Amino acid sequence: MTPHQSTDSISNSLRKLPSIHELLETTKLAEAAQRFGRERTREAARDSLGQLRDQMQRDDFDDAACALEKLADDVIILLNEGMQLEIRSVINATGIILHTGLGRAPLAQQAVDAICQAAGYCNVETDLVSGDRTQRTKGVEADLCALTGAEAAHVVNNNAGATGLVLATFASGREAIVSNGELIEIGGGFRLPEVFQAYGARLRAVGTTNRTRLEDYNRAINEETGAMMVIHTSNYRVVGFTERPDLKELVELGRAHNIPVVHDIGSGALVDTEAGVSESDPIAYDSIRKGADLVLFSGDKLLGGPQCGVIVGKEAHVRRLSRHPMSRGLRVDKLTLAALQATLAIYRRALSDPHILESIPFLRLLRTPVDQLRKRAVRLVERLSTALPGWQVTVTDSVSYAGGGSLPGNELPSCAIALRHSEVDLAALAQRLRMGRPAVMGRVHDEKLLLDLRCVMPNEDEQIYATVHQACTEPE
């Protein structure tokens, strides 16, 4: 309470506030209750009145704030803000294809259809021939083995879960050998040494950040060694004065000491990206061919499928993983399996018809020639320039990335629409676009709002136009 404010004055102000019932009876909130539901509208009204009471205690309000219509408007603002938390479609104009905040890989239509089919009752754990119960991941195992050359496969909730399951199974209470140059930090601030500790494994780091030799691994092996892990540094590159033993050499060392070698390739490439990037991520098939006992990778990165962690490798090791108690807690649901199976089916068809890979949105977006993006940008700019007098709307060269910790350092030439107005706050405009329907996510750079077309589907161009037009013409 401020020095000039008395208890009486606060009480007088509080008496000016309407009741929740009066607020809900306004025309605006009666209509809002039809759209959002009466209970949700009531909660928003209660929150809005609570915020105003707090302002009264601080003496930072005016009497106009107590007006019934003004309060109704505030409640609707709260309701609309709450709606932004609901998961809905977003047009990705950031230039980051595997944008973690936007759900990483967009699914192929075949995967979307498969999810719809599996939404009701489905044969996720039933053998329709015998009628017996079967293993949940059996339906995708044959596809994964055919595509990678592995003997067996298992699927868990994500690649971090796959790493944890491996550690808990082979290195709990024992040592796991890893190069110092591979002790990465993954998304969310989780660091590999902490992950090892969480699953009961003792980290045995060898070599240095930039140079680790085969002899470093050999010297570290002892009776406490549970596994040797090779972890692809998928979210950064170490270049220059570097050295790493070939995976084949580590496999031979592991076999000599009967120690499994695990290759965590992270991003999950099943084919070469063929996107003109300077360096590609490792391909699962190559790791199996070189003899890795287990290969781990994500389903929602370079593979272009749903979020999951895939484990392929030697049958004895995979079966041991699937029997571990943690495997139950890490299992994937029927919708994920349906989407993964449909995505893998595309890859299997691509063995004889490579063009079918265009069905996978990630690969299609990654490989789109920049000239095609520029043609679309020119058409949109011509329309927007005509419709938005006073705005500077131009075509500009841009740089996009695979994202999601994949293909680090590889820049993809792209093309963007640049929006600018001398009297408009671009951060506020970006927010209006994000809150539109559909939401459009761009980025502010160099005093321009950029809408990069690398990740925008061609059939979304009309929606881009409509949403931008509305956001640029609606009153502040």
C-alpha positions in Angstrom: 0.0 0.0 0.0 1.4 3.4 -0.9 1.7 6.2 1.8 -1.3 8.2 0.5 -3.5 5.1 0.2 -5.8 4.2 3.0 -7.7 1.0 3.9 -10.9 2.9 3.3 -9.9 4.0 -0.2 -9.0 0.5 -1.1 -12.4 -0.8 0.2 -14.2 1.9 -1.8 -12.4 0.9 -5.0 -13.1 -2.8 -4.4 -16.8 -2.0 -4.1 -16.7 -0.7 -7.6 -15.9 -4.1 -9.0 -18.8 -6.1 -10.5 -19.5 -9.6 -9.4 -18.4 -12.6 -11.5 -22.1 -13.2 -12.2 -22.6 -9.6 -13.5 -19.5 -10.0 -15.7 -20.7 -13.3 -17.2 -24.0 -11.8 -18.0 -22.5 -9.2 -20.4 -23.2 -9.8 -24.1 -19.5 -10.3 -24.9 -18.9 -13.0 -22.2 -22.2 -14.7 -23.0 -20.9 -15.1 -26.5 -17.5 -16.1 -25.2 -19.1 -18.8 -23.1 -20.6 -20.3 -26.3 -17.1 -20.5 -27.9 -14.9 -21.4 -24.9 -17.4 -23.0 -22.5 -19.0 -21.4 -19.5 -16.6 -22.9 -16.9 -13.5 -21.7 -18.8 -15.0 -18.3 -19.2 -15.9 -18.2 -15.5 -12.3 -19.1 -14.6 -11.0 -16.3 -16.9 -13.4 -13.8 -15.3 -12.2 -14.8 -11.8 -8.6 -14.4 -12.8 -9.2 -11.0 -14.5 -11.0 -9.7 -11.3 -8.1 -11.1 -9.2 -5.5 -9.2 -11.3 -7.5 -6.0 -10.9 -7.7 -6.4 -7.1 -4.0 -6.8 -7.0 -3.6 -3.5 -9.0 -5.9 -1.8 -6.5 -3.5 -2.8 -3.7 -0.7 -1.2 -5.6 -2.7 1.9 -6.5 -1.7 1.5 -10.2 -5.2 1.5 -11.8 -7.8 4.0 -12.9 -11.6 3.9 -12.5 -12.0 3.1 -16.2 -10.5 -0.3 -15.5 -13.6 -1.2 -13.4 -16.0 -0.5 -16.3 -18.0 -3.7 -17.1 -17.2 -3.6 -20.9 -13.5 -3.0 -20.2 -13.5 -6.0 -17.8 -15.3 -8.1 -20.4 -12.6 -7.2 -23.0 -9.9 -8.2 -20.5 -11.5 -11.6 -19.9 -11.7 -12.2 -23.6 -8.0 -11.4 -23.9 -7.2 -13.9 -21.2 -9.3 -16.5 -23.0 -7.5 -15.9 -26.3 -4.1 -16.1 -24.6 -5.2 -19.4 -23.1 -6.1 -20.7 -26.5 -2.5 -20.2 -27.7 -1.5 -23.0 -25.4 -3.6 -25.5 -27.3 -1.6 -27.5 -29.8 -2.6 -26.4 -33.3 -1.1 -26.1 -36.8 1.7 -23.6 -37.3 3.3 -22.5 -40.6 7.0 -22.7 -40.1 8.6 -19.7 -41.8 11.7 -19.7 -39.5 14.0 -21.5 -41.9 14.7 -24.3 -39.4 13.3 -27.5 -40.9 13.5 -29.7 -37.8 12.4 -26.9 -35.4 12.1 -28.6 -31.9 9.7 -26.0 -30.7 7.4 -26.7 -33.7 7.5 -30.5 -33.4 10.5 -31.3 -35.5 9.8 -33.4 -38.6 6.4 -32.9 -40.3 4.9 -36.3 -41.1 4.3 -37.8 -44.5 0.6 -38.0 -45.5 0.9 -41.8 -45.3 2.0 -41.5 -41.7 -0.9 -39.2 -40.9 -3.4 -41.6 -42.5 -1.8 -44.5 -40.5 -2.3 -42.6 -37.3 -6.0 -42.1 -38.1 -6.4 -45.8 -38.8 -4.7 -46.7 -35.5 -6.7 -44.2 -33.5 -9.4 -46.8 -32.6 -8.9 -50.4 -31.9 -5.9 -51.8 -33.8 -3.6 -54.8 -33.8 -0.8 -53.2 -32.0 -0.1 -56.3 -29.8 -2.2 -58.9 -31.6 -1.1 -61.4 -34.2 -4.2 -61.5 -36.5 -3.2 -64.8 -38.0 -2.9 -66.8 -34.7 -5.0 -64.5 -32.5 -2.2 -64.5 -29.9 -0.7 -61.6 -28.2 2.6 -60.4 -29.7 5.4 -57.9 -29.1 4.4 -54.3 -29.6 7.3 -53.4 -31.9 7.2 -56.6 -34.0 5.3 -54.7 -36.7 8.2 -52.4 -37.4 11.1 -54.7 -36.7 11.2 -56.4 -40.1 11.2 -53.0 -41.8 14.1 -51.6 -39.6 16.1 -54.8 -40.2 15.6 -54.7 -43.9 16.6 -51.0 -44.1 19.7 -51.2 -41.8 20.9 -54.8 -42.3 20.5 -55.4 -38.5 19.5 -58.8 -37.0 16.9 -57.2 -34.6 15.3 -53.9 -33.7 13.5 -52.3 -30.7 11.7 -48.9 -30.4 11.4 -46.7 -27.4 10.1 -43.2 -26.7 13.1 -41.2 -27.9 16.8 -41.5 -28.6 17.7 -40.3 -25.1 15.5 -43.1 -23.8 17.4 -45.5 -26.1 20.7 -44.3 -24.6 19.4 -44.7 -21.1 18.1 -48.2 -21.8 21.5 -49.3 -23.2 23.3 -47.9 -20.2 21.0 -49.5 -17.7 21.2 -52.8 -19.4 24.9 -53.1 -20.2 26.7 -50.6 -17.9 24.7 -50.2 -14.7 27.2 -50.5 -11.9 30.0 -50.8 -14.5 32.0 -48.5 -16.7 31.1 -47.2 -20.2 34.0 -45.9 -22.3 33.5 -42.7 -24.3 35.8 -40.3 -26.0 36.2 -36.9 -24.3 35.3 -35.3 -27.6 31.9 -37.0 -27.6 30.7 -35.8 -24.1 27.9 -33.7 -25.6 25.1 -31.7 -24.1 21.8 -32.5 -25.7 18.6 -30.4 -25.8 17.2 -29.2 -22.5 20.6 -28.7 -20.9 21.1 -32.4 -20.2 24.8 -33.4 -20.3 26.0 -36.9 -21.1 28.1 -37.4 -17.9 24.9 -36.7 -15.9 22.9 -39.0 -18.1 25.4 -41.8 -17.5 25.2 -41.2 -13.7 21.4 -41.2 -13.8 21.3 -44.7 -15.2 23.9 -46.1 -12.8 26.8 -46.2 -15.3 30.3 -45.0 -14.5 31.7 -42.8 -17.2 35.2 -43.7 -18.4 36.3 -40.8 -20.6 39.3 -41.3 -22.8 41.5 -39.2 -25.1 41.0 -35.4 -25.5 38.4 -33.2 -27.0 40.0 -33.2 -30.5 42.1 -36.4 -30.5 41.3 -39.9 -29.3 43.2 -42.9 -30.5 42.4 -46.6 -30.5 45.0 -47.2 -27.9 43.2 -44.8 -25.5 40.2 -47.2 -25.6 42.4 -50.2 -25.3 44.1 -48.9 -22.1 40.8 -48.1 -20.5 39.3 -51.6 -20.9 39.2 -53.6 -17.6 37.0 -56.2 -15.9 34.6 -53.4 -15.0 34.0 -52.3 -18.6 30.3 -52.8 -19.7 30.3 -51.1 -23.1 32.2 -48.9 -25.5 30.1 -46.1 -26.9 30.7 -44.0 -30.0 28.5 -40.9 -29.9 28.0 -38.9 -33.1 28.4 -35.2 -32.2 25.2 -34.3 -34.1 24.8 -30.8 -32.8 28.4 -29.5 -33.4 31.6 -30.2 -35.3 35.2 -30.6 -34.2 37.4 -29.6 -37.1 41.1 -29.1 -37.6 43.7 -31.0 -35.7 41.5 -34.1 -34.9 41.7 -37.8 -34.8 39.2 -40.6 -34.2 39.6 -44.4 -34.7 37.4 -45.9 -37.4 34.3 -47.7 -36.1 35.6 -50.9 -37.6 38.7 -50.7 -35.4 36.6 -50.2 -32.3 34.4 -53.1 -33.2 37.4 -55.4 -33.6 38.7 -54.2 -30.2 35.3 -54.8 -28.6 35.1 -58.3 -30.0 38.6 -59.2 -28.7 37.5 -58.3 -25.2 33.8 -59.4 -25.6 32.6 -55.9 -25.0 29.6 -54.5 -27.0 30.3 -51.4 -29.2 27.3 -49.0 -29.3 27.1 -46.4 -32.0 24.7 -43.5 -31.2 24.3 -41.8 -34.5 21.6 -39.5 -33.1 19.9 -37.9 -36.1 18.8 -41.2 -37.7 19.7 -40.9 -41.4 18.6 -44.0 -43.4 19.7 -42.5 -46.7 22.1 -39.8 -47.8 20.4 -36.4 -47.6 21.6 -35.4 -51.1 21.0 -31.8 -50.3 24.3 -30.4 -51.3 25.5 -30.0 -47.7 29.2 -30.2 -47.0 28.9 -33.0 -44.4 26.3 -35.6 -44.0 25.3 -37.5 -40.8 26.2 -41.2 -40.5 23.8 -43.6 -42.0 22.5 -46.5 -39.9 23.2 -49.1 -42.6 26.9 -48.2 -42.7 27.2 -48.5 -38.9 25.7 -52.0 -39.0 27.9 -53.0 -41.9 31.0 -51.9 -40.0 29.9 -54.3 -37.2 28.5 -52.1 -34.5 26.7 -54.3 -31.9 23.9 -51.7 -31.4 23.0 -48.5 -33.4 20.8 -45.9 -31.8 19.0 -43.0 -33.6 16.0 -40.7 -33.5 12.8 -41.2 -35.5 11.8 -37.5 -35.8 15.0 -36.0 -37.3 16.7 -37.0 -40.5 14.4 -40.1 -40.8 11.5 -37.7 -41.0 9.1 -39.7 -38.9 7.5 -39.5 -35.4 9.3 -38.9 -32.2 10.9 -42.2 -31.0 14.2 -43.8 -30.4 15.3 -46.7 -32.6 17.7 -49.4 -31.5 19.0 -51.9 -34.2 21.8 -54.4 -33.9 22.7 -57.9 -32.9 19.7 -60.0 -31.9 21.1 -61.2 -28.5 21.8 -57.6 -27.4 18.4 -56.3 -28.7 16.5 -59.0 -26.9 18.4 -58.3 -23.7 17.3 -54.7 -24.0 13.7 -55.5 -24.7 13.6 -57.7 -21.5 14.9 -55.0 -19.2 12.3 -53.6 -16.8 13.0 -50.0 -18.1 11.8 -51.1 -21.5 8.2 -51.1 -20.3 8.4 -47.5 -19.1 10.0 -46.4 -22.4 7.6 -48.1 -24.8 5.9 -46.1 -27.5 2.1 -45.9 -28.1 0.2 -47.3 -31.1 0.0 -43.9 -32.9 3.8 -43.5 -32.9 4.2 -47.1 -34.1 1.6 -46.6 -36.9 3.4 -43.4 -38.1 6.8 -45.0 -37.9 5.7 -48.1 -39.8 4.1 -45.9 -42.6 7.3 -43.9 -42.8 9.6 -46.9 -43.0 7.3 -48.3 -45.7 8.2 -45.3 -47.9 11.9 -46.0 -47.4 11.4 -49.7 -48.4 9.5 -48.7 -51.5 12.3 -46.2 -52.3 14.8 -49.1 -52.7 13.2 -49.7 -56.1 11.7 -46.2 -56.6 13.9 -43.5 -55.1 11.4 -40.8 -56.2 8.9 -42.0 -53.5 11.2 -40.3 -50.9 9.6 -37.0 -51.9 6.7 -38.2 -49.9 8.7 -37.5 -46.7 8.3 -33.8 -46.1 11.7 -33.3 -44.4 13.6 -34.7 -47.3 11.5 -32.8 -49.8 12.0 -29.5 -47.9 15.7 -30.1 -47.5 16.2 -30.8 -51.2 14.0 -28.0 -52.7 16.1 -25.9 -55.1 16.4 -22.3 -54.0 15.2 -21.1 -57.4 11.8 -22.7 -56.7 11.6 -20.9 -53.4 12.5 -17.6 -55.1 9.7 -17.9 -57.7 7.2 -18.5 -54.9 8.6 -15.5 -52.9 8.3 -13.2 -55.9 4.7 -14.1 -56.4 3.8 -13.5 -52.8 5.7 -10.2 -52.7 4.0 -8.9 -55.8 0.6 -9.6 -54.2 1.5 -8.3 -50.7 3.1 -5.1 -52.1 -0.1 -4.3 -53.9 -2.3 -5.1 -50.9 -0.2 -3.3 -48.3 0.5 0.3 -49.2 3.1 1.9 -46.9 4.8 -1.4 -46.3 8.2 -2.4 -47.7 7.8 -6.0 -48.9 10.8 -7.5 -50.7 12.4 -10.7 -51.7 15.7 -11.4 -49.9 18.2 -14.2 -49.8 18.3 -16.2 -46.6 20.1 -19.1 -45.0 18.2 -22.0 -43.4 19.3 -25.1 -41.5 18.2 -28.7 -40.9 18.0 -28.0 -37.2 17.1 -30.5 -34.4 20.8 -31.0 -33.8 21.3 -32.4 -37.3 23.8 -31.5 -40.0 25.4 -28.8 -37.8 27.3 -26.1 -39.6 25.6 -26.9 -42.9 23.9 -23.9 -44.3 21.1 -24.2 -46.9 20.6 -21.3 -49.3 17.1 -20.1 -49.1 14.7 -17.3 -49.9 12.5 -15.2 -47.7 9.9 -12.5 -47.8 11.0 -9.4 -45.8 8.5 -7.1 -44.2 9.2 -3.6 -42.9 7.2 -0.5 -41.9 8.7 2.7 -40.4 5.8 3.0 -37.9 5.2 -0.6 -36.9 6.9 -2.6 -34.1 8.1 -5.7 -35.8 8.1 -7.7 -32.6 4.4 -6.9 -32.2 3.8 -7.9 -35.8 5.6 -11.2 -35.3 3.4 -11.9 -32.3 0.2 -11.1 -34.3 1.3 -13.6 -36.9 2.0 -16.2 -34.3 -1.4 -15.7 -32.8 -3.2 -15.9 -36.2 -5.1 -18.8 -37.6 -3.1 -20.4 -38.9 -0.2 -19.3 -36.8 2.8 -18.1 -38.9 6.2 -18.3 -37.2 8.9 -16.1 -38.7 12.0 -14.3 -37.3 13.0 -10.6 -36.9 16.4 -9.9 -38.3 18.2 -6.7 -39.4 15.1 -4.6 -38.7 13.0 -6.8 -41.0 10.5 -9.5 -40.3 11.6 -12.5 -42.4 9.3 -15.3 -43.6 11.7 -17.9 -44.9 10.0 -20.2 -47.4 12.4 -23.2 -47.0 10.0 -24.9 -44.5 6.8 -23.6 -46.0 4.8 -26.1 -48.0 3.7 -24.7 -51.4 0.0 -25.2 -50.5 0.5 -22.9 -47.5 1.4 -19.9 -49.6 -2.2 -18.7 -49.8 -2.5 -19.0 -46.0 0.8 -17.0 -45.6 -0.7 -14.2 -47.8 -4.0 -14.1 -45.9 -2.5 -14.2 -42.4 0.2 -11.6 -43.2 -2.5 -9.3 -44.9 -4.7 -9.5 -41.8 -1.8 -8.9 -39.3 -0.5 -5.9 -41.2 -3.9 -4.2 -41.7 -5.6 -4.9 -38.3 -5.5 -2.0 -35.8 -2.9 -2.0 -33.1 
